[in-house]
Amino acid sequence: MLSTTARVRRPLTLVARSLSTETVSAGSQLPPPPLPSKHPKPASRSLLGPTPRPAHRPARRQALAHLPPSFGRNQLLPVADSTRALLESIVAQFNAPIRYAFAYGSGVFEQDGYGQNEKPMLDFMFAVTHTAHWHSINMNQFPGHYPLHARVLGSGFVSRVEDISPGVWFNTHVPVDGVTIKYGVTTVDNMCSDLLNWRTLYLAGRMHKPVRIIKDDARVRLTQQVNLTSAVRTALLTLPETFTQRELFARIAALSYTGDVRMALPGENRSKVDNIVARQQAQFHELYHRLVVALPGVHWPAHMETIQQDTSAHARAAHLRKLPSNLLKGVTAHYAGGMPPKEADESVYWTKLAGDEKLPQVIDREIYSLVRHSSTVQSAKGLVSAGLVKSVRYSAEKVGKWWRSRGASAGSS
């Protein structure tokens, strides 16, 4: 049986070959791998402070050696110099090796619904190679980031909890450099798998929205471009022939909130999607415009907000058959028995599926199922990773935001 790493890495080469130049030409120069030193210094070792493993390995770069030099520049969203410096200084304080890091949320990009003097928590996501080793180093450097029971049970326990789907461990309400941060830790393998296949849509959904990359990785850059294109295809299949760019951005942003257990409880702002899109249209445009116009049958002139698409069954079939495998599996399972077998005539099969007027509802239902499961499990894991005190504090803050959003909605009506 192939290992998880092998299963994820094998399709990456195929994806790199299949992506068109038009679709992936939005990118910036990727840094070359560092040259090995002729006289490497012996690493100092300590039982209390394990030696960090190298963040990059040449063997992992070989499959991605032929990416276009300008690949994925749409992902490099600018922020204010003061924000950039703060984010970079925070990540630089971690001794444990981080291969890929980004910051996201209202602390990085403006959102409606926050007071002028309100300072939202800064949210980070770190992708690493070896979770037990990473948490061992990090727990030694920052023991206060972890609850008491996690420190007692050790990094192996933290790693096992993290591995439970959707594969993320969060340390929250951490004071750093005069701000409060929350950071999630996952593996590069888990992140790439979700970006490619929407295995849980937990990480992929967060990365549908604007993020600020702090540490880059070629493998994640590739799979993120696939993820962004998948979000566009999914949105197009649920949108009419003519729509606005704001409707497109709202549909994409809403994917990760469809079915989120927090939206069913008094724990999240009901206007979250509108608040994100209202203040971040420039960032959404940078992320998605080049990808959208590269797709066949879509017309979106530069500097115009109206988008038109070919909604014929044939055109929709081209999007449908390229949806992420986990989503597509659920969609095709819904139609099992009601369609001619795919083996008989694959072209006819996909065209009939794409022509069904209920397809948008089927897609929404499958996304709801994916997000509901992963968000429920991760919310339960939060009680373990944050501890009782921080969990109560975090929940209280969420309920407060929800209550304020209700009051604002009532006041405007």
C-alpha positions as CSV (number, residue, x, y, z in Angstrom):
1,M,0.0,0.0,0.0
2,L,1.3,3.4,-0.9
3,S,2.1,5.8,1.9
4,T,0.0,9.1,2.3
5,T,3.0,11.1,1.0
6,A,3.3,8.9,-2.1
7,R,-0.4,9.0,-2.8
8,V,-0.4,12.8,-2.6
9,R,2.9,13.3,-4.5
10,R,2.0,11.1,-7.5
11,P,-0.9,13.1,-8.7
12,L,1.0,16.4,-8.3
13,T,3.2,15.6,-11.3
14,L,0.1,14.8,-13.4
15,V,-1.5,18.0,-12.2
16,A,1.5,20.1,-13.1
17,R,1.5,18.7,-16.6
18,S,-2.3,19.1,-17.1
19,L,-2.7,22.7,-16.0
20,S,-2.8,25.0,-19.0
21,T,-0.4,27.9,-19.3
22,E,-3.3,30.3,-19.3
23,T,-4.7,29.0,-16.1
24,V,-1.4,28.9,-14.1
25,S,0.5,31.8,-15.6
26,A,-0.4,34.1,-12.7
27,G,2.6,33.6,-10.3
28,S,5.9,34.9,-9.1
29,Q,9.4,33.6,-9.2
30,L,9.8,30.7,-6.9
31,P,13.1,30.7,-5.0
32,P,15.6,28.0,-6.0
33,P,16.5,25.4,-3.4
34,P,19.4,26.4,-1.1
35,L,22.8,25.0,-2.0
36,P,24.3,22.7,0.5
37,S,27.2,24.0,2.5
38,K,30.6,22.6,1.8
39,H,31.5,22.6,5.4
40,P,28.3,22.0,7.4
41,K,28.5,22.7,11.1
42,P,27.6,19.8,13.4
43,A,24.1,20.4,14.8
44,S,23.9,20.9,18.5
45,R,21.7,18.3,20.2
46,S,19.8,18.4,23.5
47,L,17.3,16.1,25.1
48,L,15.2,19.1,26.1
49,G,15.5,20.9,22.8
50,P,15.5,18.5,19.8
51,T,17.4,19.7,16.7
52,P,15.0,21.1,14.1
53,R,14.8,19.0,10.9
54,P,15.4,20.9,7.7
55,A,12.3,22.6,6.4
56,H,13.1,21.8,2.7
57,R,14.5,18.6,1.1
58,P,15.8,18.5,-2.5
59,A,14.0,15.2,-3.1
60,R,10.6,16.9,-2.6
61,R,11.4,19.5,-5.2
62,Q,12.2,17.2,-8.1
63,A,8.5,16.6,-9.1
64,L,8.0,20.4,-9.3
65,A,11.2,21.3,-11.1
66,H,9.5,22.4,-14.3
67,L,6.9,24.9,-12.9
68,P,6.7,28.1,-14.9
69,P,8.8,30.8,-13.2
70,S,5.8,33.1,-12.8
71,F,3.5,30.5,-11.5
72,G,0.8,31.5,-9.0
73,R,1.5,35.2,-8.7
74,N,-2.2,35.7,-8.1
75,Q,-1.8,34.1,-4.7
76,L,0.7,36.8,-3.5
77,L,-1.7,39.3,-2.1
78,P,-0.2,42.6,-0.8
79,V,-0.8,44.0,2.7
80,A,0.3,47.1,4.4
81,D,4.1,47.2,5.2
82,S,3.4,47.4,9.0
83,T,1.1,44.4,8.8
84,R,3.6,42.4,6.7
85,A,6.5,43.2,9.1
86,L,4.3,42.1,12.1
87,L,3.3,38.9,10.5
88,E,6.8,38.0,9.4
89,S,8.3,38.8,12.8
90,I,5.7,36.6,14.6
91,V,6.4,33.6,12.3
92,A,10.2,34.1,12.6
93,Q,10.0,33.6,16.4
94,F,9.2,29.9,16.0
95,N,12.2,27.6,16.2
96,A,10.3,24.6,14.9
97,P,10.7,24.3,11.1
98,I,7.7,25.6,9.2
99,R,7.5,24.8,5.5
100,Y,4.5,26.9,4.5
101,A,2.7,29.6,6.5
102,F,-0.1,32.0,5.9
103,A,-2.1,34.5,7.9
104,Y,-5.8,35.0,7.2
105,G,-9.0,36.5,8.6
106,S,-10.1,39.9,9.8
107,G,-6.8,40.7,11.5
108,V,-5.0,40.6,8.1
109,F,-7.6,41.9,5.6
110,E,-10.4,44.3,6.5
111,Q,-13.9,43.1,7.1
112,D,-17.2,44.8,7.8
113,G,-18.6,44.3,11.3
114,Y,-15.6,45.5,13.4
115,G,-15.3,48.7,15.3
116,Q,-12.6,51.2,14.5
117,N,-10.7,50.4,17.8
118,E,-11.5,46.7,17.8
119,K,-8.4,44.5,17.4
120,P,-9.3,41.1,16.0
121,M,-7.2,38.1,16.7
122,L,-4.5,37.3,14.1
123,D,-5.0,33.9,12.6
124,F,-2.1,31.8,11.2
125,M,-1.8,28.3,9.6
126,F,1.5,26.4,9.6
127,A,2.2,23.4,7.4
128,V,5.0,21.2,8.7
129,T,6.6,17.9,7.8
130,H,6.7,15.9,11.1
131,T,4.1,16.9,13.6
132,A,5.3,15.1,16.7
133,H,8.8,16.5,16.1
134,W,7.5,20.0,15.5
135,H,5.3,20.0,18.6
136,S,8.2,18.7,20.7
137,I,10.4,21.6,19.7
138,N,7.5,24.1,19.9
139,M,6.4,22.8,23.3
140,N,9.9,23.2,24.6
141,Q,10.1,26.8,23.3
142,F,6.6,27.9,24.1
143,P,5.1,25.7,26.8
144,G,2.5,28.3,27.6
145,H,0.9,27.9,24.2
146,Y,-0.4,24.5,25.2
147,P,-2.9,23.5,27.9
148,L,-1.6,21.7,30.9
149,H,-2.9,18.3,30.0
150,A,-1.1,18.6,26.5
151,R,2.2,19.4,28.2
152,V,1.8,16.5,30.6
153,L,0.9,14.0,27.8
154,G,3.6,15.3,25.5
155,S,4.0,16.0,21.8
156,G,3.0,12.5,20.8
157,F,-0.5,13.0,22.2
158,V,-0.8,16.4,20.5
159,S,0.3,14.8,17.2
160,R,-2.3,12.0,17.5
161,V,-5.1,14.5,18.3
162,E,-4.0,16.6,15.3
163,D,-4.1,13.6,13.0
164,I,-7.9,13.2,13.6
165,S,-9.6,14.5,10.5
166,P,-9.5,17.3,9.4
167,G,-5.9,17.1,10.6
168,V,-5.3,20.4,12.4
169,W,-4.2,21.4,15.9
170,F,-4.9,24.9,17.1
171,N,-3.2,26.9,19.8
172,T,-5.4,29.9,20.6
173,H,-5.3,33.2,22.6
174,V,-1.5,33.4,22.5
175,P,-0.1,36.9,23.3
176,V,2.8,37.8,21.0
177,D,4.3,41.2,20.3
178,G,1.4,43.1,21.8
179,V,-1.2,41.2,19.8
180,T,-3.2,38.0,20.3
181,I,-2.8,35.2,17.8
182,K,-4.3,31.8,17.0
183,Y,-2.2,29.4,15.0
184,G,-3.1,26.0,13.4
185,V,-0.6,23.3,12.7
186,T,-1.1,20.7,10.0
187,T,1.2,18.6,7.7
188,V,2.0,19.6,4.1
189,D,0.7,16.2,3.0
190,N,-2.7,16.8,4.7
191,M,-2.9,20.4,3.3
192,C,-2.1,19.3,-0.3
193,S,-4.5,16.4,-0.1
194,D,-7.4,18.7,0.9
195,L,-6.4,21.3,-1.7
196,L,-6.4,18.7,-4.5
197,N,-9.4,16.5,-3.5
198,W,-11.4,18.5,-1.0
199,R,-11.1,15.6,1.4
200,T,-12.6,17.6,4.2
201,L,-12.8,21.1,2.7
202,Y,-11.5,22.5,6.0
203,L,-8.1,23.8,4.8
204,A,-9.2,24.2,1.2
205,G,-12.2,26.3,2.2
206,R,-10.1,28.7,4.3
207,M,-7.7,29.1,1.3
208,H,-10.6,30.0,-1.1
209,K,-10.6,33.4,0.6
210,P,-7.7,36.0,0.6
211,V,-4.7,34.9,2.7
212,R,-1.2,36.4,3.1
213,I,1.5,33.9,2.4
214,I,4.4,34.3,4.8
215,K,6.5,31.2,4.0
216,D,6.0,29.7,0.6
217,D,6.4,26.2,-0.7
218,A,6.3,25.2,-4.4
219,R,4.2,22.1,-3.8
220,V,1.5,24.0,-1.9
221,R,1.6,26.8,-4.5
222,L,0.7,24.2,-7.1
223,T,-2.1,22.5,-5.2
224,Q,-3.5,25.9,-4.1
225,Q,-3.8,26.9,-7.7
226,V,-5.8,23.7,-8.4
227,N,-8.0,24.5,-5.3
228,L,-8.8,28.0,-6.5
229,T,-9.7,26.7,-9.9
230,S,-11.9,24.1,-8.3
231,A,-13.7,26.8,-6.3
232,V,-14.4,28.7,-9.5
233,R,-15.8,25.6,-11.3
234,T,-18.0,24.8,-8.4
235,A,-19.3,28.3,-8.2
236,L,-20.0,28.5,-11.9
237,L,-22.1,25.3,-11.8
238,T,-24.4,26.9,-9.2
239,L,-24.7,30.4,-10.8
240,P,-26.9,31.5,-13.7
241,E,-25.9,32.6,-17.2
242,T,-25.2,36.2,-16.1
243,F,-24.1,37.4,-12.7
244,T,-21.8,40.0,-11.0
245,Q,-18.3,39.5,-9.7
246,R,-19.6,40.2,-6.2
247,E,-22.0,37.3,-6.6
248,L,-19.2,35.1,-7.7
249,F,-16.9,36.1,-4.8
250,A,-19.8,35.6,-2.3
251,R,-20.5,32.1,-3.7
252,I,-16.9,31.1,-3.4
253,A,-16.5,32.6,0.1
254,A,-19.7,30.8,1.2
255,L,-18.4,27.3,0.3
256,S,-16.6,26.8,3.5
257,Y,-19.5,28.1,5.6
258,T,-22.1,25.9,4.0
259,G,-22.8,23.4,6.7
260,D,-20.4,24.8,9.2
261,V,-21.7,23.8,12.6
262,R,-20.8,27.2,14.0
263,M,-23.4,28.8,11.7
264,A,-26.1,26.7,13.3
265,L,-25.2,27.9,16.8
266,P,-24.9,31.3,18.3
267,G,-21.2,31.2,17.6
268,E,-20.7,33.0,14.3
269,N,-21.7,36.2,12.6
270,R,-24.6,35.5,10.2
271,S,-23.3,38.2,7.9
272,K,-19.8,36.7,7.8
273,V,-19.7,36.1,4.0
274,D,-21.1,39.6,3.2
275,N,-18.6,41.2,5.6
276,I,-15.7,39.4,4.0
277,V,-16.6,40.2,0.4
278,A,-17.7,43.8,1.0
279,R,-14.2,44.9,2.0
280,Q,-12.0,42.4,0.0
281,Q,-13.3,42.6,-3.6
282,A,-9.9,43.8,-4.8
283,Q,-8.2,40.8,-3.2
284,F,-10.8,38.3,-4.6
285,H,-10.4,39.9,-8.0
286,E,-6.6,39.4,-7.9
287,L,-7.0,35.8,-6.8
288,Y,-9.6,34.7,-9.4
289,H,-9.9,37.0,-12.4
290,R,-7.1,35.3,-14.5
291,L,-8.4,31.8,-13.5
292,V,-11.9,32.6,-14.5
293,V,-11.1,34.1,-17.9
294,A,-8.9,31.2,-18.8
295,L,-11.9,28.8,-18.5
296,P,-13.8,28.0,-21.7
297,G,-17.2,29.6,-22.1
298,V,-16.7,32.4,-19.5
299,H,-16.7,36.0,-20.6
300,W,-15.5,38.6,-18.0
301,P,-14.0,41.7,-19.6
302,A,-11.4,43.6,-17.7
303,H,-12.7,46.4,-15.4
304,M,-16.2,45.1,-15.7
305,E,-18.3,43.6,-12.9
306,T,-20.7,41.6,-15.0
307,I,-19.7,38.0,-15.9
308,Q,-21.4,35.7,-18.5
309,Q,-21.0,32.0,-18.9
310,D,-22.1,29.3,-21.3
311,T,-24.7,27.3,-19.4
312,S,-25.3,24.6,-22.0
313,A,-25.0,21.0,-20.7
314,H,-21.9,20.5,-22.8
315,A,-20.1,23.5,-21.3
316,R,-21.2,22.6,-17.7
317,A,-20.0,19.0,-18.2
318,A,-16.5,20.3,-18.8
319,H,-16.6,21.9,-15.3
320,L,-18.4,19.0,-13.6
321,R,-16.0,16.3,-14.5
322,K,-13.1,18.3,-13.2
323,L,-14.5,18.9,-9.7
324,P,-12.4,17.7,-6.8
325,S,-12.6,13.9,-6.5
326,N,-14.2,13.8,-3.1
327,L,-17.0,16.2,-4.1
328,L,-17.5,14.5,-7.4
329,K,-17.8,11.1,-5.8
330,G,-20.7,12.4,-3.7
331,V,-22.4,14.0,-6.7
332,T,-22.1,10.9,-8.9
333,A,-23.3,8.7,-6.1
334,H,-26.5,10.8,-5.9
335,Y,-27.3,10.0,-9.5
336,A,-26.3,6.3,-9.3
337,G,-29.0,4.2,-11.0
338,G,-30.7,7.2,-12.6
339,M,-28.3,7.8,-15.4
340,P,-26.9,5.6,-18.2
341,P,-23.7,3.8,-17.1
342,K,-20.6,5.9,-17.6
343,E,-18.8,3.0,-19.2
344,A,-21.3,2.9,-22.1
345,D,-20.6,6.5,-23.3
346,E,-18.7,8.7,-20.9
347,S,-19.5,11.9,-22.9
348,V,-23.2,11.3,-22.8
349,Y,-23.0,10.4,-19.1
350,W,-21.4,13.7,-18.1
351,T,-23.6,15.8,-20.4
352,K,-26.8,14.3,-18.9
353,L,-25.5,14.9,-15.4
354,A,-24.6,18.5,-16.2
355,G,-27.9,19.1,-17.8
356,D,-29.9,18.2,-14.7
357,E,-31.6,21.3,-13.4
358,K,-31.2,20.0,-9.8
359,L,-27.4,19.8,-10.1
360,P,-26.8,23.0,-8.1
361,Q,-28.8,21.7,-5.2
362,V,-27.0,18.4,-5.3
363,I,-23.6,20.1,-5.2
364,D,-24.7,22.3,-2.3
365,R,-25.9,19.3,-0.4
366,E,-22.6,17.4,-0.8
367,I,-20.6,20.5,0.2
368,Y,-22.9,20.9,3.2
369,S,-22.1,17.3,4.2
370,L,-18.4,17.7,3.9
371,V,-18.2,20.9,5.9
372,R,-20.6,19.8,8.6
373,H,-18.6,16.7,9.4
374,S,-15.2,18.4,9.4
375,S,-16.3,21.5,11.3
376,T,-18.1,19.4,14.0
377,V,-15.0,17.2,14.6
378,Q,-12.7,20.2,14.7
379,S,-15.0,22.1,17.1
380,A,-14.9,19.1,19.4
381,K,-11.1,18.9,19.1
382,G,-10.9,22.6,20.1
383,L,-12.0,21.5,23.7
384,V,-8.8,19.4,23.8
385,S,-6.4,21.7,22.1
386,A,-7.5,24.9,23.8
387,G,-8.4,23.6,27.2
388,L,-11.5,24.4,29.2
389,V,-10.6,28.0,30.1
390,K,-9.6,29.2,26.6
391,S,-12.5,27.3,25.1
392,V,-15.0,29.1,27.3
393,R,-13.3,32.4,26.5
394,Y,-13.2,31.8,22.8
395,S,-16.9,30.7,22.7
396,A,-17.9,33.8,24.8
397,E,-16.2,36.0,22.2
398,K,-18.0,34.3,19.3
399,V,-21.4,34.5,21.0
400,G,-20.7,38.2,21.7
401,K,-20.0,38.8,18.0
402,W,-23.1,36.9,17.0
403,W,-25.3,39.0,19.4
404,R,-23.8,42.2,18.1
405,S,-24.5,41.1,14.5
406,R,-28.1,40.4,15.4
407,G,-28.5,43.8,17.0
408,A,-26.9,45.5,13.9
409,S,-29.3,43.6,11.6
410,A,-32.3,44.6,13.7
411,G,-31.2,48.2,13.7
412,S,-30.9,48.4,10.0
413,S,-34.3,46.8,9.3
